[in-house]
């Protein structure tokens, strides 16, 4: 049996700012930009991994007010699950991210 990840949800505070980062700094391509009931979901993907997509949305998109509020609190605390990206050229990717104006919290370091 083969199992693979198809979608991963990323909850963000500012969809347009996040879209700029994932699209412009990381080079992911927008595959869908869907709105419904005043909410919006943007799906991005990588040419290198065609079957994996990331879905960006704000905490209240498609959720109850209480659930959105709880998710917003976790987002502000930085307590949501992390994503780890892989690249074949870390230095070039890091320079592209820095050049985009994205806030860099830590430069790449060697870790075990």
C-alpha positions as CSV (number, residue, x, y, z in Angstrom):
1,X,0.0,0.0,0.0
2,X,1.2,3.5,-0.9
3,X,0.2,6.5,1.2
4,X,1.3,10.0,0.4
5,X,0.5,13.5,1.7
6,X,-1.7,15.5,-0.7
7,X,-2.6,18.7,1.2
8,X,-1.4,20.5,4.2
9,X,-3.3,23.4,5.8
10,X,-1.3,26.5,6.9
11,X,-3.2,28.9,9.1
12,X,-1.9,32.5,8.7
13,X,-2.9,35.9,10.1
14,X,-2.6,37.8,6.8
15,X,-3.3,35.8,3.7
16,X,-2.0,38.3,1.2
17,X,1.3,38.8,3.1
18,X,1.7,35.1,3.5
19,X,0.9,34.5,-0.2
20,X,3.6,37.0,-1.1
21,X,6.1,35.0,1.0
22,X,5.2,31.5,-0.2
23,X,4.7,32.5,-3.9
24,X,7.3,35.2,-4.4
25,X,10.1,34.3,-1.9
26,X,9.8,30.5,-2.0
27,X,8.7,30.3,-5.6
28,X,5.6,28.2,-5.1
29,X,2.9,28.5,-7.7
30,X,-0.7,29.5,-7.0
31,X,-3.0,26.7,-8.1
32,X,-6.4,27.9,-6.6
33,X,-7.6,31.0,-5.0
34,X,-11.1,30.4,-3.8
35,X,-13.5,32.6,-1.8
36,X,-16.8,31.8,-0.1
37,X,-18.9,33.6,2.5
38,X,-16.2,36.4,2.9
39,X,-13.4,33.9,3.5
40,X,-10.6,32.8,1.2
41,X,-8.4,29.8,0.7
42,X,-5.3,29.8,-1.5
43,X,-3.7,26.6,-2.7
44,X,0.0,26.6,-3.7
45,X,2.2,23.9,-5.0
46,X,5.8,23.2,-6.1
47,X,6.8,22.2,-9.6
48,X,9.3,19.8,-7.9
49,X,6.6,18.0,-6.1
50,X,3.5,18.2,-8.3
51,X,1.2,16.1,-6.1
52,X,1.7,18.1,-2.8
53,X,-0.3,21.3,-2.2
54,X,-0.3,23.8,0.7
55,X,-3.6,25.6,1.5
56,X,-3.3,29.0,3.2
57,X,-6.3,30.4,5.2
58,X,-7.0,32.6,8.1
59,X,-8.1,31.1,11.5
60,X,-11.8,31.8,11.0
61,X,-12.1,30.5,7.4
62,X,-14.6,27.7,7.4
63,X,-14.7,27.5,11.1
64,X,-17.1,28.5,13.9
65,X,-16.3,31.8,15.7
66,X,-15.2,29.8,18.8
67,X,-12.9,27.5,16.9
68,X,-11.5,30.4,14.8
69,X,-10.8,32.3,18.1
70,X,-9.1,29.3,19.6
71,X,-7.0,28.8,16.5
72,X,-6.1,32.5,16.4
73,X,-4.8,32.2,20.0
74,X,-2.6,29.2,19.1
75,X,-1.3,31.0,15.9
76,X,-0.3,34.1,17.9
77,X,1.5,31.9,20.5
78,X,3.4,30.1,17.8
79,X,1.9,26.8,19.0
80,X,0.7,25.4,15.7
81,X,2.5,22.6,13.9
82,X,5.6,23.5,11.9
83,X,6.4,22.8,8.3
84,X,9.9,21.8,7.2
85,X,10.9,22.5,3.6
86,X,13.7,20.8,1.7
87,X,15.9,22.5,-0.9
88,X,18.8,21.4,-3.0
89,X,20.5,24.9,-2.6
90,X,20.0,26.3,0.9
91,X,22.2,29.3,0.3
92,X,20.3,30.4,-2.8
93,X,17.0,29.8,-1.2
94,X,18.0,31.7,1.9
95,X,19.2,34.6,-0.2
96,X,15.9,34.7,-2.1
97,X,14.0,34.7,1.1
98,X,16.1,37.5,2.5
99,X,15.9,39.5,-0.7
100,X,12.1,39.3,-0.6
101,X,12.1,41.3,2.6
102,X,10.7,38.4,4.7
103,X,11.6,38.6,8.4
104,X,14.4,36.2,9.1
105,X,14.3,34.9,12.7
106,X,17.4,32.7,12.4
107,X,19.9,32.3,9.6
108,X,20.7,28.7,8.5
109,X,23.0,26.8,10.9
110,X,24.5,23.3,10.9
111,X,22.6,21.0,13.2
112,X,22.9,17.3,13.9
